[in-house]
Amino acid sequence: MNEICKGNVPYSPFKHIASSVGVGAIELIENGRPAYRTIYVAKFKQTVFVLHSFTKTTNGVDRKAMITAKQR
């Protein structure tokens, strides 16, 4: 998150998920056992809004996590 706050590209792989969560939503991806995901909205005035962070437990899309992020 430190690089994101500085306006730089994050060290972790990421993807834009505007179609499933909302405009400006980005998912940080940390694969491994366990795998982690953080969904945030691009920074506004030096602030990064984390919508949801979770441990990924399935190979597919975690629909419950996406719904939580979209609601926030």
C-alpha positions in Angstrom: 0.0 0.0 0.0 2.9 2.3 0.5 3.7 2.6 -3.2 0.0 3.2 -4.0 -0.1 6.1 -1.5 2.9 7.6 -3.3 1.1 7.3 -6.7 3.3 4.5 -7.9 2.4 1.0 -9.3 2.1 -1.5 -6.5 4.7 -4.3 -6.1 2.1 -7.0 -6.1 0.2 -8.1 -9.2 -3.1 -6.3 -9.6 -6.1 -6.0 -11.9 -8.9 -3.5 -12.4 -12.3 -4.9 -11.4 -14.6 -2.1 -12.3 -17.1 -4.4 -14.0 -17.7 -6.5 -10.8 -17.2 -4.0 -8.0 -17.3 -0.4 -9.4 -15.4 2.3 -11.2 -11.8 2.7 -9.9 -11.8 -0.6 -8.0 -8.5 -2.5 -8.1 -7.6 -5.9 -6.7 -4.2 -6.6 -5.3 -3.2 -10.3 -5.7 -0.9 -12.3 -3.4 -0.9 -15.9 -4.5 0.5 -18.7 -2.3 -0.9 -20.9 0.4 -3.0 -19.2 1.6 -3.6 -16.6 -1.1 -4.7 -13.1 -0.1 -6.7 -10.4 -1.9 -7.2 -6.7 -1.1 -9.7 -4.6 -3.0 -9.3 -0.8 -2.9 -10.4 2.3 -4.7 -7.7 4.5 -6.3 -6.4 7.2 -4.0 -8.2 10.5 -3.4 -6.3 13.3 -1.9 -3.5 11.1 -0.6 -5.9 8.5 0.8 -6.4 4.9 -0.3 -9.8 3.4 0.5 -9.6 -0.3 1.3 -13.0 -1.8 0.5 -12.2 -5.4 1.5 -9.3 -7.6 2.3 -9.6 -11.4 2.6 -8.0 -14.8 2.4 -8.8 -16.5 -0.8 -10.2 -20.0 -0.3 -11.4 -21.0 -3.8 -9.9 -21.1 -7.3 -12.8 -19.1 -8.8 -14.2 -15.7 -8.0 -15.2 -15.3 -4.4 -18.6 -13.8 -5.0 -19.3 -13.1 -1.4 -16.2 -11.0 -1.1 -17.0 -9.1 -4.3 -20.5 -8.3 -3.0 -19.0 -7.0 0.2 -16.6 -4.8 -1.7 -19.3 -3.5 -4.0 -21.6 -2.6 -1.0 -18.8 -0.6 0.6 
